[in-house]
């Protein structure tokens, strides 16, 4: 098996926050996986891990806060280990998750938020077809401070499956 997540000095997330290494202990990881399984079972959230071909954990993507009924919407979150940042892993993963959201879960909309100064995250969302929908003041408390965020979303009708085809060709090569 490849490197463990505990070997990463820090993780970067969609929100620009950093996860502490102790949050990735074996006990914490097992508890997190158990919670993720329960979330899948109850249609509350769908969290996925991203691994390299040699089974190294490099990041994750999640659809959370699913709202069924009149909205059929979820929030997208993602994180990647700093050693793997800006190497195209999330660019490859995001179309797969969006296909799952729109085709399997039959969602109408997927929303995401990022810090205004998180240019790589903002660029990733735009490349995947998200549109900026707003600016939320003091949206989330990160590292003890309420911070503003840019709000993005993609609708099922805006989803371009060609991104998925391109990723599939890249993975197969």
DOSE-56350 format. One line per 3 residues: their letters; for each residue z, x, y of C-alpha. Coordinates in pm, whole numbers. Layout:
<pts>
A	Z/X/Y; ...
</pts>
This chain:
<pts>
XXX	0/0/0; -66/115/359; 170/181/646
XXX	455/-61/696; 493/-252/1020; 820/-68/1078
XXX	630/255/1139; 477/117/1460; 658/220/1776
XXX	577/-107/1955; 359/-413/1924; 153/-574/2198
XXX	112/-949/2207; -104/-1205/2379; 172/-1254/2635
XXX	202/-885/2713; 552/-873/2567; 666/-613/2319
XXX	836/-691/1990; 1132/-475/1900; 1092/-267/1586
XXX	1413/-416/1439; 1243/-758/1448; 1017/-615/1179
XXX	1289/-519/931; 1239/-627/570; 1498/-908/606
XXX	1347/-1032/933; 999/-1016/787; 1101/-1218/479
XXX	1270/-1480/697; 961/-1497/917; 728/-1545/617
XXX	956/-1820/479; 950/-1996/817; 571/-1959/833
XXX	537/-2121/488; 750/-2415/599; 544/-2449/917
XXX	223/-2464/709; 374/-2723/476; 477/-2947/768
XXX	159/-2894/976; 364/-2747/1262; 205/-2401/1284
XXX	-34/-2171/1100; 43/-1800/1123; -183/-1539/969
XXX	-145/-1163/927; -425/-914/982; -457/-621/742
XXX	-699/-329/719; -896/-273/399; -617/-42/277
XXX	-358/-322/326; -202/-183/644; -51/-462/852
XXX	-202/-433/1198; -131/-766/1365; -123/-1141/1345
XXX	-266/-1460/1487; -94/-1796/1507; -171/-2154/1588
XXX	157/-2314/1690; 297/-2622/1857; 38/-2843/1688
XXX	11/-3180/1858; -155/-3447/1647; -263/-3794/1740
XXX	-416/-3837/2084; -437/-3463/2166; -517/-3274/1840
XXX	-427/-2946/2011; -251/-2619/1927; -141/-2304/2108
XXX	-294/-1972/2008; -87/-1656/2001; -171/-1309/1873
XXX	-31/-960/1850; -155/-623/1735; 18/-293/1667
XXX	-41/-54/1954; -208/207/1728; -475/-57/1653
XXX	-514/-210/1999; -859/-238/2154; -1038/-138/1831
XXX	-1203/-476/1773; -963/-612/1511; -861/-913/1718
XXX	-1221/-966/1828; -1308/-997/1458; -1005/-1213/1370
XXX	-1023/-1468/1649; -1350/-1638/1545; -1211/-1678/1191
XXX	-899/-1847/1325; -1101/-2071/1558; -1324/-2177/1268
XXX	-1006/-2264/1074; -868/-2456/1375; -1180/-2662/1436
XXX	-1329/-2699/1086; -1025/-2722/859; -750/-2849/1091
XXX	-998/-3065/1285; -838/-2977/1619; -998/-3087/1944
XXX	-860/-2805/2160; -695/-2463/2125; -494/-2333/2421
XXX	-381/-1979/2504; -191/-1806/2783; -168/-1446/2897
XXX	-14/-1246/3175; -251/-1212/3472; -248/-831/3443
XXX	-330/-831/3070; -699/-757/3111; -771/-687/2739
XXX	-624/-1023/2637; -805/-1209/2912; -1134/-1042/2813
XXX	-1078/-1124/2444; -1029/-1492/2520; -1338/-1511/2739
XXX	-1552/-1332/2476; -1433/-1585/2217; -1548/-1874/2438
XXX	-1222/-1973/2608; -1234/-2090/2967; -960/-2035/3221
XXX	-807/-2372/3304; -521/-2282/3528; -241/-2066/3652
XXX	117/-2147/3551; 397/-2015/3769; 701/-1879/3585
XXX	551/-2006/3258; 748/-1796/3006; 1058/-1580/3012
XXX	961/-1232/2890; 1204/-943/2888; 1452/-1151/3089
XXX	1207/-1246/3368; 1015/-1568/3421; 652/-1463/3449
XXX	334/-1632/3565; 49/-1679/3314; -319/-1759/3312
XXX	-397/-2066/3101; -707/-2076/2881; -854/-2326/2636
XXX	-1153/-2384/2414; -1275/-2725/2298; -1428/-2795/1959
XXX	-1754/-2886/2137; -1752/-2545/2311; -1694/-2352/1987
XXX	-1995/-2141/1902; -2005/-2076/1528; -2249/-1790/1591
XXX	-1946/-1572/1668; -1823/-1643/1318; -2161/-1552/1168
XXX	-2161/-1221/1355; -1808/-1139/1230; -1904/-1233/873
XXX	-2201/-995/886; -1978/-716/1023; -1714/-765/752
XX	-1977/-770/478; -2141/-447/598
</pts>
